[in-house]
Amino acid sequence: MSTDPNVVPRPEACSKSADVVFVVDTSIYMDRVQLQTYVIGVIQEIVEHLRVDELVTRVAAVSYSTDAKVFAPTAF
């Protein structure tokens, strides 16, 4: 463990089951690179701490603007 007060330790992986859905508002202008860099990056960071398995934890993402789109878990 680091003794540096500015270093935040990574949390332990979640061991409980859950269905997790990320709902992303894409009504503001955001090009594909920004979407992948920021939004999907944050989702990936969170999903890394989950035990994703169809019997334990399932993950999905929905983007909405004028229309809604559902992304398969393989996008993460």
C-alpha positions in Angstrom: 0.0 0.0 0.0 1.2 3.5 -0.8 1.8 6.0 1.9 1.2 8.9 -0.5 -2.1 10.7 0.7 -2.8 11.7 -3.0 -3.0 8.0 -4.1 -6.5 6.6 -4.0 -6.5 2.8 -3.7 -8.5 0.9 -6.3 -11.6 -0.6 -4.9 -12.0 -4.4 -4.7 -14.0 -6.0 -7.4 -17.7 -6.3 -6.7 -18.7 -9.8 -5.6 -22.5 -9.4 -5.6 -24.8 -10.0 -8.6 -26.5 -7.2 -10.4 -28.0 -6.0 -13.6 -26.3 -2.8 -14.6 -27.5 -0.4 -17.3 -25.7 2.8 -18.3 -28.0 5.4 -19.8 -26.0 7.9 -21.9 -27.5 11.2 -23.1 -26.0 11.8 -26.6 -28.3 14.7 -27.5 -25.3 17.1 -27.1 -22.9 17.1 -29.9 -20.2 14.5 -29.4 -18.3 12.9 -32.2 -17.5 9.2 -32.2 -13.9 9.7 -31.0 -15.1 11.7 -28.0 -17.8 9.1 -27.3 -15.3 6.3 -27.3 -12.6 8.2 -25.4 -14.8 9.6 -22.6 -18.1 7.8 -22.2 -17.1 4.3 -23.1 -13.8 4.7 -21.2 -15.7 5.6 -18.0 -18.1 2.6 -18.5 -15.2 0.3 -19.1 -13.5 1.5 -16.0 -16.6 0.7 -13.9 -17.2 -2.6 -15.6 -13.7 -3.7 -14.8 -14.7 -3.9 -11.2 -17.7 -6.2 -11.9 -17.8 -9.9 -12.4 -19.6 -9.9 -15.7 -21.3 -13.2 -16.5 -24.9 -13.8 -17.6 -25.5 -15.7 -14.4 -23.9 -13.1 -12.1 -23.8 -9.6 -13.4 -25.2 -8.4 -16.7 -24.3 -5.1 -18.3 -25.9 -3.0 -21.0 -25.8 0.6 -22.2 -28.5 2.7 -23.8 -27.8 5.9 -25.6 -30.5 8.4 -26.3 -31.1 11.6 -28.2 -33.9 11.6 -30.6 -33.8 7.8 -30.8 -32.6 5.2 -28.3 -29.9 2.6 -29.1 -29.0 -0.4 -27.0 -25.4 -1.6 -27.1 -24.4 -5.2 -26.6 -22.0 -6.1 -23.8 -19.3 -6.9 -26.3 -19.0 -3.1 -26.9 -17.3 -2.8 -23.5 
